[in-house]
Amino acid sequence: MDDPLIRARKGDYGTWYYTPMALAFTDHLRPRVTLYDCMDELSAFQGASPQLREQEKELLQRADLVFTGGYSLFEAKKKLHPSVHAFPSSVDFAHFAKARQGLPDPTDQQEIAHPRIGYSGVIDERVDLSLLAELAQRQPTWQLAPIY
């Protein structure tokens, strides 16, 4: 029987962390491989847990591989772990170029006037809301529309 759950119980599994805070409920696990997918400097976020730096230090000791979301993060983490690899954000140009070929508007955006400015991504304290407010004031005919 080749049941993945049974294999996991025997120690044939890996862990993939997006946040060191997950150590709080996975500390007992003993995976074959541990990956740390560090896409942001989470300790620098507004309201970040004070334990985050210590948890990251522990995760870096356990991790077999560390991925970073950009080159500046790579530069910071490569001093802390022997196997750090940069994976900067990018765009699939061929995929998004299709939007330049006159595709029909999504149903939920058909009533939104033109011109439209789209945004796809995280909305958190890194978004400059005062800049968006000023843009909306200066260009009242532009529509800011989220892309899902």
C-alpha positions in Angstrom: 0.0 0.0 0.0 1.5 3.4 -1.0 -0.6 5.8 1.1 1.1 9.2 1.5 -0.3 9.6 5.0 1.3 6.3 6.1 4.6 7.4 4.5 4.4 10.7 6.4 4.0 8.9 9.7 7.1 6.9 8.9 9.2 10.1 8.4 9.0 10.2 4.6 7.9 13.8 4.3 9.2 17.4 4.0 8.1 20.7 5.5 7.9 23.9 3.5 7.7 27.0 5.7 6.4 30.5 4.5 6.8 31.9 8.0 9.0 30.9 11.0 5.9 31.4 13.2 4.7 28.0 12.0 7.4 26.4 14.2 5.1 27.0 17.1 2.9 24.1 16.0 5.3 22.0 13.9 8.3 21.9 16.3 7.7 18.2 17.0 8.0 17.2 13.4 11.2 15.5 12.1 10.9 15.8 8.3 13.4 14.4 5.8 13.8 17.9 4.3 12.9 21.4 5.4 12.5 24.4 3.1 12.2 28.0 4.1 10.5 30.1 1.5 11.4 33.6 2.7 9.6 36.0 0.4 9.6 39.0 2.8 11.4 40.3 5.8 8.4 39.5 8.0 10.0 40.9 11.2 9.9 44.4 9.6 6.2 44.3 9.0 3.9 46.5 11.1 2.7 44.5 14.1 5.2 41.7 13.6 5.5 39.3 16.5 8.5 40.0 18.8 9.4 36.3 18.7 9.7 36.3 14.9 13.5 36.9 14.8 14.2 34.1 17.2 11.9 31.8 15.4 13.6 32.6 12.1 17.0 31.9 13.6 15.8 28.5 14.7 14.2 27.8 11.3 17.4 28.8 9.5 19.3 26.2 11.6 16.8 23.5 10.6 16.3 24.4 7.0 18.1 22.4 4.2 17.3 25.1 1.6 16.2 28.7 1.8 14.5 30.6 -1.1 14.3 34.4 -1.1 11.9 36.6 -2.9 14.5 39.0 -4.2 18.2 39.9 -4.4 18.3 42.2 -1.3 16.7 39.5 0.8 19.1 37.0 -0.7 22.0 39.2 0.3 20.8 39.4 3.9 20.0 35.7 4.3 23.0 34.2 2.5 25.2 35.2 5.5 22.9 33.2 7.7 22.6 29.9 5.8 24.9 27.9 3.5 22.2 27.2 0.8 20.2 30.3 0.0 18.7 30.8 -3.5 17.1 34.0 -4.9 13.8 33.8 -6.7 12.9 37.4 -7.6 9.4 38.3 -8.7 8.8 38.3 -12.5 6.1 38.4 -15.0 5.0 35.8 -17.6 5.1 38.2 -20.6 3.6 35.8 -23.1 0.6 35.1 -20.8 -0.1 38.8 -19.9 0.5 40.0 -23.5 -2.8 38.3 -24.3 -4.6 41.1 -22.5 -3.3 43.5 -25.2 -5.3 41.5 -27.8 -8.8 42.9 -26.9 -10.1 40.2 -24.6 -13.6 40.8 -23.2 -13.9 42.6 -19.9 -14.5 40.3 -16.9 -18.1 40.3 -15.9 -17.5 42.2 -12.6 -15.6 45.0 -14.4 -17.8 45.6 -17.4 -19.5 48.6 -15.7 -16.2 50.3 -14.7 -15.4 53.3 -16.9 -12.1 53.7 -18.8 -9.2 54.4 -18.4 -8.5 51.7 -15.8 -5.4 51.1 -13.8 -5.1 47.5 -12.5 -3.2 46.1 -9.5 -2.5 42.5 -8.6 -0.7 41.8 -5.3 -0.8 42.1 -1.6 -2.4 45.1 0.0 -0.7 45.8 3.3 1.3 48.6 4.9 3.8 48.6 2.0 1.1 50.1 -0.3 1.4 53.9 -0.3 -2.2 54.8 0.3 -1.5 58.6 0.4 0.0 58.3 -3.1 -3.1 56.4 -4.4 -5.3 59.1 -2.8 -3.3 61.9 -4.5 -3.5 60.0 -7.8 -7.3 59.7 -7.5 -7.5 63.4 -6.7 -5.3 64.5 -9.6 -6.9 62.1 -12.1 -10.6 61.7 -11.2 -11.5 60.1 -14.5 -9.0 57.2 -13.9 -10.4 54.0 -12.4 -8.3 52.0 -9.9 -9.4 48.4 -10.2 -8.0 45.3 -8.4 -7.2 42.3 -10.6 -7.9 38.9 -9.1 
